[in-house]
Amino acid sequence: MDKNSHATALIIKEFNNAFNNHDIDAVMALMTDDCIFENTYPAPDGTRHVGQAQVRLELGNFLKSSPQALFEEEELIVCDDRCVIRWRYSWGDGHVRGVDVMRVRDKKVSEKFSYVKG
């Protein structure tokens, strides 16, 4: 893995740890000011959130409403400033599987596009 890909992987892992710790401040500190988050709801295209305020509101509400939420990385594929993460999202007695397509710029997440199976 080249140096830039390695740096991207480390930032994504730090971001995922903050997310699993339900630490919205740490999550947002790892995102650019002009970040973009596309969630999975409503089907088929989800909703696009742009900028720190919109993304913080959306992710913060998600974390508050899902205190048992846990994302488990199944596979991480990194190429330069981009990565694809296959994951399993579990809550209580259920789970779904999906993929995030992410981009890192200036050592922060600038894009997080989420897709879910089913």
C-alpha positions as CSV (number, residue, x, y, z in Angstrom):
1,M,0.0,0.0,0.0
2,D,1.4,3.4,-1.0
3,K,1.9,6.2,1.6
4,N,-1.2,8.2,0.6
5,S,-3.4,5.1,0.7
6,H,-2.1,4.1,4.1
7,A,-2.9,7.6,5.4
8,T,-6.4,7.4,4.0
9,A,-6.9,4.0,5.6
10,L,-5.8,5.4,9.0
11,I,-8.2,8.3,8.8
12,I,-11.1,6.1,7.8
13,K,-10.4,3.7,10.7
14,E,-10.3,6.6,13.1
15,F,-13.6,8.0,11.7
16,N,-15.3,4.5,12.0
17,N,-14.0,4.2,15.6
18,A,-15.5,7.7,16.5
19,F,-18.8,6.6,14.8
20,N,-19.0,3.4,16.8
21,N,-18.2,5.3,20.0
22,H,-21.2,7.5,19.1
23,D,-19.0,10.6,19.5
24,I,-20.5,13.1,17.1
25,D,-17.9,15.7,18.0
26,A,-15.0,13.4,17.0
27,V,-16.9,12.3,13.9
28,M,-17.3,15.9,12.7
29,A,-13.8,16.8,13.6
30,L,-12.7,14.2,11.1
31,M,-14.9,15.7,8.3
32,T,-14.1,18.7,6.0
33,D,-16.2,21.9,6.3
34,D,-17.8,21.2,2.9
35,C,-18.3,17.5,3.6
36,I,-21.1,15.5,1.8
37,F,-23.0,12.6,3.3
38,E,-25.5,10.6,1.3
39,N,-27.6,8.3,3.5
40,T,-29.6,5.3,2.5
41,Y,-33.1,6.6,3.2
42,P,-35.5,7.0,1.6
43,A,-35.1,4.4,-1.1
44,P,-34.0,4.3,-3.8
45,D,-31.6,7.3,-3.7
46,G,-31.3,8.4,-0.1
47,T,-30.9,12.0,1.0
48,R,-27.9,14.2,0.4
49,H,-26.5,16.4,3.2
50,V,-23.9,19.0,2.5
51,G,-21.7,20.9,5.0
52,Q,-20.8,20.5,8.6
53,A,-24.2,21.7,10.0
54,Q,-26.4,19.4,7.8
55,V,-24.1,16.4,8.2
56,R,-23.8,16.9,12.0
57,L,-27.6,17.1,12.4
58,E,-28.2,14.0,10.3
59,L,-25.5,11.8,11.8
60,G,-26.1,13.2,15.3
61,N,-29.8,12.3,15.1
62,F,-28.9,8.8,13.8
63,L,-26.5,8.1,16.6
64,K,-29.0,9.4,19.2
65,S,-31.8,7.3,17.8
66,S,-29.6,4.1,17.6
67,P,-27.7,3.8,20.8
68,Q,-26.9,0.1,20.1
69,A,-25.7,0.8,16.6
70,L,-22.4,-0.9,15.6
71,F,-20.7,-0.9,12.2
72,E,-18.4,-3.8,11.7
73,E,-15.9,-3.5,8.8
74,E,-15.9,-6.6,6.6
75,E,-13.5,-5.3,4.0
76,L,-11.6,-2.0,3.4
77,I,-10.4,-1.3,-0.1
78,V,-8.2,1.9,-0.4
79,C,-6.8,3.6,-3.5
80,D,-5.1,6.9,-2.9
81,D,-7.7,9.3,-1.4
82,R,-10.7,7.0,-1.9
83,C,-11.9,3.9,-0.1
84,V,-14.8,1.4,-0.2
85,I,-15.9,-0.2,3.0
86,R,-18.1,-3.3,3.1
87,W,-19.8,-3.3,6.4
88,R,-22.4,-5.0,8.6
89,Y,-24.6,-2.6,10.7
90,S,-26.1,-4.3,13.8
91,W,-28.6,-3.0,16.3
92,G,-30.4,-5.0,19.0
93,D,-31.6,-8.1,17.3
94,G,-31.2,-7.1,13.7
95,H,-28.6,-6.2,11.0
96,V,-28.1,-5.1,7.4
97,R,-25.1,-5.1,5.2
98,G,-23.9,-2.4,2.9
99,V,-21.1,-0.3,1.5
100,D,-19.7,3.2,2.0
101,V,-17.8,4.9,-0.7
102,M,-15.6,7.6,0.9
103,R,-13.0,10.2,0.0
104,V,-10.4,11.8,2.2
105,R,-9.0,15.3,1.5
106,D,-6.5,17.2,3.8
107,K,-6.6,14.4,6.3
108,K,-10.4,14.5,6.7
109,V,-13.4,12.8,5.3
110,S,-14.9,14.9,2.5
111,E,-17.4,12.4,1.1
112,K,-19.4,9.5,2.7
113,F,-21.9,7.9,0.3
114,S,-23.8,4.9,1.9
115,Y,-25.5,2.1,0.2
116,V,-27.4,-0.8,1.8
117,K,-28.4,-4.3,0.6
118,G,-32.1,-5.1,0.4
